[in-house]
Amino acid sequence: ETARIIAVLFLALIVDACKSSGGGSGGTGQDQGAPPHISRGPQLAQVSETSILIAWLSSKPALGSVEYGLDPSLALASSEGAPTAEHVFRLEGLLPGTRYHYRVLLDGAVESDGHTFDTAPADPSVPFRFAVFGDSGSGSRNQYEVAARVLEAGPVLVLIAGDVVYDAGRASEVDPH
């Protein structure tokens, strides 16, 4: 239950950051004739036994969709009804404790492929590994070594406590990192 509460709070921070960064407008100063692309994400949140939330920002409004399934053939799909730059999908009716494959599309074109997520186990007493850290720095060798150690540990949940954007906290400082 604590992990769910933390995930909900983390999602609230993501959505707030996306809106306050100007991500919702799709205005990134890029050529408006260029096809849309993912400018932030995809990010996973609110994982439960039978559902998950997948969210991302696009460079300009587009029809987003998620294709997913139990194997890389991705037999299931969910699509938006109208173009937007803030894409949020809740996939429901999933199997507990199961790995799913997914990819993200914008205007029918695959933008991010080869991803997986795991739903929470049906038994809430099953232990899991998580990592919490802050001040991820600006890309020094030591910071990459810490990141490698976190990945080696195989956490199913990673919480970043903050201090990941320097100067004024502008979206242009977040997105490249």
C-alpha positions in Angstrom: 0.0 0.0 0.0 2.9 2.4 0.8 4.4 1.8 -2.7 1.0 2.7 -4.2 0.8 5.9 -2.3 4.4 6.8 -3.3 3.6 6.0 -6.9 0.5 8.3 -6.8 2.5 11.1 -5.3 5.3 10.6 -7.9 2.7 10.7 -10.8 1.3 13.9 -9.4 4.8 15.5 -9.5 5.3 14.3 -13.1 2.0 15.7 -14.3 2.6 19.0 -12.4 6.2 19.2 -13.9 4.9 18.5 -17.4 2.3 21.2 -17.1 4.5 23.8 -15.5 7.3 23.2 -17.9 5.2 24.2 -20.9 5.1 20.6 -22.0 1.4 20.7 -22.5 1.5 23.3 -25.1 3.8 21.3 -27.3 5.7 24.5 -27.9 9.3 23.5 -28.0 10.6 25.9 -30.6 10.9 23.1 -33.1 9.8 23.2 -36.8 6.0 22.8 -36.7 6.2 21.1 -40.1 8.3 18.2 -38.6 6.4 15.1 -37.4 5.7 14.9 -33.7 8.2 13.1 -31.5 8.3 12.2 -27.8 9.8 15.0 -25.8 9.6 13.4 -22.4 8.9 9.8 -21.3 7.3 7.4 -21.6 6.9 7.1 -17.8 5.1 4.4 -15.8 3.1 5.1 -12.7 0.3 3.8 -10.5 1.1 0.2 -11.1 -1.4 -2.2 -9.5 -2.2 -5.9 -9.9 -4.5 -5.2 -12.9 -3.6 -1.7 -14.2 -0.8 0.7 -15.0 -0.6 4.3 -16.2 1.7 5.2 -19.1 2.4 8.9 -19.8 4.6 11.0 -22.1 4.8 14.4 -23.7 5.1 15.0 -27.4 6.7 17.9 -29.3 3.3 19.0 -30.6 -0.3 17.7 -30.5 -0.7 14.2 -32.0 -2.9 11.2 -31.6 -1.1 8.9 -29.2 -1.6 5.2 -28.8 -0.1 2.3 -26.9 0.2 -1.2 -28.3 0.8 -3.9 -25.6 0.6 -7.6 -24.9 2.0 -10.6 -23.2 4.6 -11.0 -25.9 6.3 -8.8 -28.5 3.5 -9.4 -31.0 1.5 -6.7 -29.0 -2.0 -8.0 -29.5 -3.8 -5.2 -27.6 -4.0 -1.4 -28.2 -5.4 1.7 -26.7 -5.7 5.0 -28.6 -6.7 8.6 -27.8 -9.8 10.2 -29.3 -8.2 13.6 -30.0 -4.7 15.0 -30.6 -2.8 16.3 -27.5 0.7 16.9 -26.4 0.1 15.4 -22.9 -0.5 11.7 -23.4 -1.8 9.6 -20.5 -3.1 6.0 -20.8 -4.5 3.8 -18.1 -4.3 0.2 -19.2 -6.7 -1.9 -17.2 -7.8 -5.6 -17.1 -4.2 -6.8 -16.9 -3.1 -10.0 -15.2 -1.4 -9.8 -11.7 2.3 -10.4 -11.5 2.8 -10.5 -15.2 5.3 -9.0 -17.6 3.8 -7.0 -20.6 5.6 -5.7 -23.6 4.6 -2.3 -25.1 5.4 0.5 -27.5 4.2 4.0 -28.0 3.0 5.6 -31.2 2.3 9.1 -32.4 0.0 9.6 -35.3 0.4 5.9 -36.1 4.2 6.0 -36.3 6.2 4.0 -33.7 8.1 6.4 -31.5 9.3 4.3 -28.7 9.6 0.5 -28.9 10.8 -2.6 -27.1 9.6 -1.7 -23.5 8.3 -3.9 -20.8 6.5 -3.5 -17.5 5.4 -5.8 -14.7 2.1 -5.6 -12.9 2.1 -6.0 -9.1 1.7 -9.5 -7.7 -1.7 -10.5 -6.5 -0.1 -11.3 -3.0 0.8 -7.9 -1.5 3.2 -9.6 1.0 5.6 -10.6 -1.8 8.8 -8.7 -1.2 10.3 -6.4 -3.8 13.5 -4.3 -4.3 13.5 -0.6 -4.6 16.0 2.3 -4.8 15.7 5.9 -3.6 18.3 8.5 -4.4 18.6 12.3 -4.9 21.0 14.7 -6.6 21.8 12.6 -9.6 24.3 15.1 -10.7 25.5 16.2 -14.2 27.0 13.0 -15.6 30.3 12.4 -14.0 32.0 9.0 -14.1 31.1 8.4 -10.4 27.5 9.1 -11.0 27.4 6.7 -13.9 28.9 4.1 -11.6 26.1 4.7 -9.0 23.5 4.3 -11.8 25.1 1.0 -12.9 25.0 -0.3 -9.3 21.3 0.6 -9.0 20.6 -1.2 -12.3 22.6 -4.3 -11.1 20.4 -4.4 -7.9 17.3 -4.9 -10.1 14.8 -2.6 -8.3 11.2 -2.8 -9.5 10.7 0.8 -8.2 13.1 3.7 -8.3 12.2 7.0 -6.6 14.2 10.1 -7.3 14.0 12.4 -4.3 14.8 15.5 -6.3 17.7 17.9 -7.2 17.9 16.7 -10.8 17.6 20.1 -12.5 20.0 22.9 -11.9 19.7 26.7 -12.5 16.1 27.8 -12.9 14.5 24.3 -13.4 13.4 24.9 -16.9 12.1 22.1 -19.1 15.1 22.6 -21.5 17.3 21.5 -18.6 15.3 18.4 -17.8 14.5 17.0 -21.2 18.1 16.4 -22.4 18.9 14.4 -19.2 
